């Protein structure tokens, strides 16, 4: 099966379901984009440009997470918990309460990258494979 990924749909829409591999690729792209932005942009410009860049990255991350959560049969609102945990520990955990953020991120990593999506139809629609095969 060689289904193409609709990248704009993946990064800018929170509806539907998302498979594991596009989720992992999109997560890596977002993390590299964030690290690149923070390492290249000078400190003085980072706040000003950050008013545009950070909300865009946050929204795209929420969309990607929502699709994968939907595939696992969970509400996309769980992406808010995951993103808050990510913001708590970025770029590195420092305080005692960051342990909670790390625990949430470990749970999210295991659940969203290692576990398969629900088989068959769930309340968020049919599995992505069925949708892609029906479209061709």
C-alpha beads as a LAMMPS data file, in Angstrom:
LAMMPS data file: protein, C-alpha beads

136 atoms
135 bonds

1 atom types
1 bond types

-500.0 500.0 xlo xhi
-500.0 500.0 ylo yhi
-500.0 500.0 zlo zhi

Masses

1 110.0

Atoms # bond

1 1 1 0.000 0.000 0.000
2 1 1 1.492 3.305 -1.093
3 1 1 -0.967 5.913 0.123
4 1 1 0.125 9.534 -0.128
5 1 1 0.048 11.762 2.920
6 1 1 -1.873 15.025 2.676
7 1 1 0.525 17.199 4.679
8 1 1 -1.720 20.260 4.817
9 1 1 -4.554 18.088 6.140
10 1 1 -2.224 16.538 8.714
11 1 1 -0.799 19.829 10.022
12 1 1 -3.844 22.107 9.758
13 1 1 -6.935 19.971 10.417
14 1 1 -7.828 18.213 13.633
15 1 1 -10.654 16.103 12.226
16 1 1 -10.382 12.477 11.230
17 1 1 -7.871 9.841 12.150
18 1 1 -4.112 9.583 11.664
19 1 1 -1.800 6.615 11.281
20 1 1 1.377 5.979 13.282
21 1 1 4.048 6.691 10.672
22 1 1 2.682 10.070 9.468
23 1 1 2.287 11.018 13.149
24 1 1 5.923 10.189 13.904
25 1 1 7.176 12.005 10.792
26 1 1 5.065 15.084 11.583
27 1 1 6.251 15.084 15.214
28 1 1 9.883 14.957 14.143
29 1 1 9.294 17.782 11.639
30 1 1 7.682 19.953 14.323
31 1 1 10.446 19.264 16.857
32 1 1 13.193 19.984 14.326
33 1 1 11.366 23.167 13.298
34 1 1 11.147 24.315 16.924
35 1 1 14.791 23.494 17.668
36 1 1 15.925 25.170 14.431
37 1 1 13.903 28.304 15.181
38 1 1 15.276 28.597 18.707
39 1 1 18.872 28.012 17.636
40 1 1 18.951 30.256 14.546
41 1 1 16.821 33.267 15.471
42 1 1 18.658 35.802 17.642
43 1 1 17.366 36.334 21.177
44 1 1 16.103 39.856 20.433
45 1 1 14.009 38.764 17.445
46 1 1 12.829 35.519 19.019
47 1 1 10.064 37.195 21.053
48 1 1 8.753 39.230 18.134
49 1 1 8.802 36.390 15.604
50 1 1 7.652 34.015 18.330
51 1 1 4.272 35.733 18.347
52 1 1 3.750 34.122 14.929
53 1 1 5.927 30.997 15.069
54 1 1 4.963 29.532 18.461
55 1 1 1.174 29.669 17.915
56 1 1 1.633 28.117 14.468
57 1 1 3.739 25.278 15.891
58 1 1 1.308 24.836 18.790
59 1 1 -1.715 24.674 16.458
60 1 1 0.006 22.237 14.097
61 1 1 1.054 20.072 17.028
62 1 1 -2.509 20.043 18.352
63 1 1 -3.849 18.994 14.942
64 1 1 -1.315 16.185 14.521
65 1 1 -1.900 14.947 18.073
66 1 1 -5.685 15.122 17.682
67 1 1 -5.661 12.952 14.579
68 1 1 -3.529 10.304 16.250
69 1 1 -5.607 10.427 19.444
70 1 1 -8.732 9.964 17.328
71 1 1 -7.160 6.879 15.752
72 1 1 -6.595 5.504 19.259
73 1 1 -10.266 6.222 20.140
74 1 1 -9.589 9.196 22.400
75 1 1 -10.796 12.765 22.308
76 1 1 -8.556 15.301 20.608
77 1 1 -8.788 17.440 23.740
78 1 1 -6.133 15.176 25.280
79 1 1 -3.691 16.962 22.980
80 1 1 -3.984 19.986 25.298
81 1 1 -2.664 17.913 28.222
82 1 1 0.197 16.603 26.103
83 1 1 1.118 20.054 24.783
84 1 1 1.041 21.612 28.270
85 1 1 3.336 18.819 29.478
86 1 1 5.650 19.501 26.532
87 1 1 5.768 23.234 27.314
88 1 1 6.505 22.389 30.976
89 1 1 9.614 20.374 30.160
90 1 1 10.960 22.193 27.054
91 1 1 13.936 22.478 26.573
92 1 1 14.765 20.398 29.662
93 1 1 12.942 19.505 32.881
94 1 1 14.195 21.531 35.819
95 1 1 11.864 21.341 38.804
96 1 1 10.159 18.633 40.792
97 1 1 6.787 19.179 39.136
98 1 1 8.308 18.694 35.702
99 1 1 8.299 14.996 36.613
100 1 1 4.540 15.060 35.960
101 1 1 5.153 16.530 32.517
102 1 1 7.757 13.878 31.747
103 1 1 5.356 11.138 32.875
104 1 1 2.625 12.505 30.584
105 1 1 5.054 12.663 27.658
106 1 1 6.246 9.100 28.260
107 1 1 2.620 7.916 28.331
108 1 1 1.876 9.859 25.134
109 1 1 4.957 8.474 23.388
110 1 1 4.107 4.869 24.223
111 1 1 0.410 5.246 23.502
112 1 1 0.653 7.231 20.280
113 1 1 3.786 5.870 18.636
114 1 1 3.957 2.241 19.738
115 1 1 0.302 1.215 20.001
116 1 1 -1.771 0.545 16.858
117 1 1 -4.949 2.454 16.089
118 1 1 -8.382 1.006 16.706
119 1 1 -9.501 -1.519 14.152
120 1 1 -12.640 -0.711 12.268
121 1 1 -14.932 2.248 12.640
122 1 1 -14.856 4.371 15.782
123 1 1 -16.653 7.598 16.662
124 1 1 -14.075 9.600 14.674
125 1 1 -14.570 7.721 11.426
126 1 1 -13.232 4.699 9.588
127 1 1 -9.560 3.727 9.774
128 1 1 -7.350 5.823 7.500
129 1 1 -6.377 2.800 5.414
130 1 1 -9.998 2.163 4.461
131 1 1 -10.557 5.808 3.539
132 1 1 -7.422 5.895 1.365
133 1 1 -8.241 2.599 -0.370
134 1 1 -11.806 3.748 -1.077
135 1 1 -10.522 7.001 -2.608
136 1 1 -8.309 5.187 -5.127

Bonds

1 1 1 2
2 1 2 3
3 1 3 4
4 1 4 5
5 1 5 6
6 1 6 7
7 1 7 8
8 1 8 9
9 1 9 10
10 1 10 11
11 1 11 12
12 1 12 13
13 1 13 14
14 1 14 15
15 1 15 16
16 1 16 17
17 1 17 18
18 1 18 19
19 1 19 20
20 1 20 21
21 1 21 22
22 1 22 23
23 1 23 24
24 1 24 25
25 1 25 26
26 1 26 27
27 1 27 28
28 1 28 29
29 1 29 30
30 1 30 31
31 1 31 32
32 1 32 33
33 1 33 34
34 1 34 35
35 1 35 36
36 1 36 37
37 1 37 38
38 1 38 39
39 1 39 40
40 1 40 41
41 1 41 42
42 1 42 43
43 1 43 44
44 1 44 45
45 1 45 46
46 1 46 47
47 1 47 48
48 1 48 49
49 1 49 50
50 1 50 51
51 1 51 52
52 1 52 53
53 1 53 54
54 1 54 55
55 1 55 56
56 1 56 57
57 1 57 58
58 1 58 59
59 1 59 60
60 1 60 61
61 1 61 62
62 1 62 63
63 1 63 64
64 1 64 65
65 1 65 66
66 1 66 67
67 1 67 68
68 1 68 69
69 1 69 70
70 1 70 71
71 1 71 72
72 1 72 73
73 1 73 74
74 1 74 75
75 1 75 76
76 1 76 77
77 1 77 78
78 1 78 79
79 1 79 80
80 1 80 81
81 1 81 82
82 1 82 83
83 1 83 84
84 1 84 85
85 1 85 86
86 1 86 87
87 1 87 88
88 1 88 89
89 1 89 90
90 1 90 91
91 1 91 92
92 1 92 93
93 1 93 94
94 1 94 95
95 1 95 96
96 1 96 97
97 1 97 98
98 1 98 99
99 1 99 100
100 1 100 101
101 1 101 102
102 1 102 103
103 1 103 104
104 1 104 105
105 1 105 106
106 1 106 107
107 1 107 108
108 1 108 109
109 1 109 110
110 1 110 111
111 1 111 112
112 1 112 113
113 1 113 114
114 1 114 115
115 1 115 116
116 1 116 117
117 1 117 118
118 1 118 119
119 1 119 120
120 1 120 121
121 1 121 122
122 1 122 123
123 1 123 124
124 1 124 125
125 1 125 126
126 1 126 127
127 1 127 128
128 1 128 129
129 1 129 130
130 1 130 131
131 1 131 132
132 1 132 133
133 1 133 134
134 1 134 135
135 1 135 136
